[in-house]
């Protein structure tokens, strides 16, 4: 039996959230510049990063850290554009 800790579940939830966001984008259900898509990516990346603090992997940490940073940039950019309208 595989023993899973809370951080393993957090990581799996993060992966699932990121993949669902990508699927919904590809299916035309979300817009790439929409807040929902950006939040799903940011929260997904954060959850994976959290799990990596307990089971570290440098390449995954770099990927998820940049994914989170780009998502935050997208949220800020979208907010700025919505205010300008």
C-alpha positions in Angstrom: 0.0 0.0 0.0 1.3 3.4 -0.9 1.5 5.8 2.0 0.5 9.4 1.0 0.9 12.5 3.1 -1.1 15.7 2.9 1.6 17.3 0.7 1.3 14.4 -1.8 -2.4 15.1 -2.1 -1.7 18.8 -2.4 0.7 18.1 -5.3 -1.8 15.8 -7.0 -4.6 18.4 -6.6 -2.2 21.0 -8.1 -1.4 18.9 -11.1 -5.1 18.1 -11.6 -6.1 21.8 -11.4 -3.4 22.8 -13.9 -4.5 20.0 -16.3 -8.2 20.8 -16.0 -7.4 24.5 -16.8 -5.4 23.5 -19.9 -8.1 21.1 -21.0 -10.8 23.7 -20.6 -8.8 26.2 -22.5 -8.3 23.7 -25.4 -12.0 22.8 -25.3 -12.9 26.5 -25.6 -14.5 26.6 -22.2 -12.0 29.1 -20.7 -10.2 32.1 -22.2 -6.4 32.2 -21.9 -6.6 35.7 -20.7 -9.4 35.1 -18.3 -9.1 35.3 -14.5 -10.4 31.8 -14.0 -7.8 30.2 -16.2 -5.0 32.2 -14.6 -6.1 31.5 -11.0 -6.4 27.8 -11.7 -2.8 27.8 -13.1 -1.5 29.9 -10.2 -3.2 27.7 -7.5 -2.2 24.5 -9.3 1.5 25.6 -9.4 1.4 26.8 -5.8 0.1 23.4 -4.7 2.8 21.5 -6.6 5.4 23.9 -5.2 4.1 23.2 -1.7 4.5 19.4 -2.2 8.0 19.9 -3.6 9.1 21.5 -0.3 8.7 18.0 1.2 9.9 15.9 -1.7 12.3 18.3 -3.6 13.0 18.0 -7.3 15.0 21.0 -8.7 13.7 20.8 -12.3 10.0 20.5 -11.2 10.6 23.3 -8.6 12.0 25.6 -11.3 9.1 24.8 -13.7 6.4 25.3 -11.1 8.0 28.5 -9.8 8.1 30.0 -13.3 4.5 28.7 -13.9 3.4 30.5 -10.8 5.3 33.7 -11.7 3.8 33.8 -15.2 0.3 33.1 -13.9 0.7 36.0 -11.4 1.9 38.2 -14.3 -1.2 37.2 -16.3 -3.5 38.0 -13.4 -1.9 41.4 -13.0 -1.9 42.2 -16.7 -5.6 41.1 -17.0 -6.5 43.3 -14.1 -4.7 46.3 -15.6 -6.4 45.7 -19.0 -9.9 45.4 -17.4 -9.3 48.7 -15.5 -8.3 50.4 -18.7 -11.7 49.5 -20.3 
